[in-house]
Amino acid sequence: MHKSLPLLLWRSLRLYQWPKNALVFVPLVLGGKSADAHAWHIALVGFVALGLAASATYLINDLCDLEDDRKHWSKRNRPLAHGDLSIRAALLMAAVAGGASAALAVALGPRAMVGIAVYMAITLSYSFALKRLPILDVLVLAALFTLRLGLGIALTDVRLSPWLLTFSMFAFLSLSLAKRYTEIVSGAKLGGTATPGRGYLSVDAPLVLGLGTTSALCAVLIMILYLIEDAFPQAFYASPAWLWFLPAIMFLFFGRIWLVAQRGQLHDDPVVFVLKDASSLLLGALAGIAFAAALW
């Protein structure tokens, strides 16, 4: 069936994944630069550069995973695996997206250039080898999310918070494990004993479940420590007591993610699931309200 060009670009470049890159805006908000128009402009350009870099590496990853994706219960519908996009077209799109990302990084300066280069190097290493190493693969994914925060810190020149970066590692480690858990369980339901293109077996599901829920609880604990040691001392919070709602909301969020995953109802990408899940969006809105109340 012929697919329209906009839809093909949306799916092949995975533009629906770009909200992940909004993490570059978090440091300027938490660092007290919410009213700084220049900081928002720099972060916005960084967001686009990072999105283009991610799209380029997604295409390369799909090329590397072509045969495995064709055997996967959901990835077989991706444009390359399904045959809607040719290998030549994918390579051209990856080159254009990567080149545009590099041009924006150069315009932003050395920090952006280093950040984008490191991101692409780690992502390509993941695509070619690291994704086949159990446990290490999810740690790399969590590191890539945290690198987005690091890029935002570098671009907007705010104070580095070790607590925030540590929280990010555990939070996204939990989400990455949820993704793997869903893939393992879904593959097992279809009669498979191993996850195509990954190093996991169906018997690994309980271990991945335990690591994922433990990581989520660690993230909540680290958020509490972050609030006490880092956030509350910041002078720009007018009513910091409102921040105490955030750990409770975070606990409910992770609890829902793992409840849905354990029931076999989670999309194979938790981030995509969250963007479509009414309960998760409501929790996100409540977190935003609590933060705004603390700020103003």
N, C-alpha and C positions, 0 to 999 in steps of 0.2 A: 504494500500500500504506500502511495506517495505521501511523504510528510512535508508540510510547509517549511520553508526556510527558517522563519523565526522560531518555530517549535524545535527544529533540528538544532539550531544554534543554542537555544535554551537548554536542551538536554545534553548535547555533546560538550558544551563548555561548562555545563553544570552551574549555570548562573543562579539556580535556586540554592546553591551552597554558599553564595557570596555573603549572606548574613553572618556567617562564622567570622568573617573578617571585620565585623563591626567591633571586635575586641580592641582594635587600634584606638577607638574613641574612649574606652574605659579609663585609661590613665589620666587623660585631661580632665575628665569629670571628677574622678576621685582625687586628683591633684590640685583642685581648686581653680582650674582654668575654664570653667564652664562658660564664662562671659568673654573669653578671649577669641575674637573672630579670626585672628591670624592662626591661632592654634587649631581651630576647627578646619580652616582651609588646608593647612598642611596635613592634618590627619585625613581629610577627605581625599586628597591626592594620593596619600599613602594607602588608603583603603582601595582605591581603584587599581593602583600598581600591584598590590597584594592579590586582589581578585584576578587580575590578568595573569599573574604568575601562577596562581592556583589552577586556573582554567587550562593553562599550557601543560602543567604537570598532570592534571586529570586526564588529558588526552593521551599523554605518554604512558600513564599508568594503564589506561584502557587498552592501548596497543600491546603492552607487555602482558596483560591479562586476557587477551582476546580469546584464547582457547578455553581457559578456565571459566570466563564469564559466560560462554555459550553453554556451559554445563550447570551454571548457577540458577537457582529457582527464581530470582528476580533480576539479576544483572544481565541475563540473556536478552532482556528487552532494551538494553542500552544501544544507542545508534550504531556503534561499531560492531558490537556482537550480533545485533539483529540484521546487519547488512544495509542499514539506511545511510551510513556514512562510509565512504571508501577510505582505505589506509592513506592514500595520497592526499586526500582532502584533510584528513585528520592531522597529518604531518604539517601541511601548509597552515592550518588554523593554529597549531601549537607554536609554529615559528612566528606567526604574526602576533599572537597574544604575548609570547615571551619577549619579543622585540619591543612591543609597546610598553610592557612592564619595565623593561630595562631602561627605556628612554625616560619614563616618568621618574624612576629611581635616580637616574643621573641628574635630572632637574631638581630633585629634592636635596641632593647632596650626599656626602660620603656615608653618613649613618644609614640612610635609606638604601644606598647601594650595597652596603655590607649586609644589612638585614634581609633584603630580597635575595641576595646571592646565597646566604646561609639557608634561608627558607627553601630555595629551589634545590640546593645541594642535598639537604636532608630529605626532602620529598622524593627526589630522584633515587637516592640511596634506598629509601623505603620501597619505591616501585620496583627496583631491580633486584633487591635482595632481602632487606630487613623485614618485609611483610610476611616472609615465610618462616620467621623465627618466633615461635610462641612466646608470649609475655613481653619480649623485647619490642614486638611490633606495636602493642598498645601503649607502651612507654614512649615510643617515638611519636605516636599520634598525639599523646598528651603534651609532649614537648613542642610539637608544631603549633598547637593552640596557644601555649604559653609564649612562644616566640612572637605570636601576633601581639600579645600584650607588651612584650619587650620592644617591639618595633614602635608601638604607640608611645611608650615611655621615651624612646630615643627621639622620635619625631617632634614631640611636644615639649621635650626638655623638662619633665617633671621629676620629682624625687622618686627614686626606685624604692619599692616596698617589697622586701623579701617575703613578708607574710602573704601579700597578694599573689606573688608568683608561685609560692608553695601551695596556696589554696587552689590556684588554677591547675597545677599539675595533678593534684588528687581529684579535683572535680572532673577534669576531662579524662583522666585515667579511668574513672568510674564509667563515664559515658562510652569510652572506647571499648571497655570490657563488655558493656551492655550490647554494643554492636556485634562483637565477636560471639557473645552468648547466643544472640538471636540467630546468627549464621549457623552456629553449631547445632542448635536445637532444630532449626528449620531443615537443615540438611539431613539430620537424623530421622526426622519425620518422613522424609522422602526415601529413606532406606540407605542413605550414605553413611559410611563409617569415618570419613574424613572431609574436612572443608576444602573444596577445590582452591588451589593457589595459596593456601595458608597451611600452617603447621599444626593445626588442631585436629584432634580426633573427637568423636562423639562422646567418649568417656570423660573428656575434659570439662564437660558442661558444669558439673558441681564445683570444680575448682574455680572456674571463671566466674561463676555466680558468687562464690564466697569472696574472691578478691574484689569483685565489683562493688558489692554491698559494703565491704570493709573500707574501701577507698572512699565511698560516699560519706560514711560516718567520719572518716578522717578529715574530709573536706569541711564538714560542718564544724568539727572541733577547731580546725585551723581558722575558720572564719571567726569564731568566738575569740580566739587569741588575737586575730588581726584587729578586731574591734577594740579590744581592751588595750593592746600595746601600740596600735598605730592610728586607728580611725578616731577614737575618742579624744586623743590629745590635739587633733587638728582644730585650729581656731575657726575654720570656716563653717563648721557645723553649728547651727543655731540651737538645735534641740537634739543632741546625739542620742538621747534615750530611745528615739524612734528606730534606731539601727538594730535594737534588740529583736525586732520582728524578723530581720533577715535570716538568722540561723534557723528559726522555726519554719520559715517559708522554704528555705533550702532543704531542710529535712523532708518536708512534704513533697517537694519536687523530686528528689532522688527516690523517695519511697514510692512515688507513683511510677517513675521510670522502671524501677526494678519489679514492681508489682505487675505492670503490663508486660514486661519482658518475660517474667516467670510464667505468665499465662499464655505466652506465645502470641501476643497481640501487638508486639512492637515492630515498627518498620525497621528494616535492616540498618538504617541510619537514624540514630536517636535525635540528631539535630533536626532532620527533616520532620520527624514525628512531632517534636516539640512545637515547630512552627505551624502545625496543623491541629494540634491537640488543644481543645478549649480549656481544659483544666490547667494545663501547663501555661497557657497564655494568661489565664486569670492569675496564677501565682506570680508570673512575671510582672503583671500590672500592679499587684499588691506590693511587690518588692519595690517597684518604681515609686509608688505612692509613699511607702515608708522612707525611702531615701530622700524624696522631695521634701517630706515633712521634717526630716532631720536637717536638711540643708537650709530650708527657708522658714 
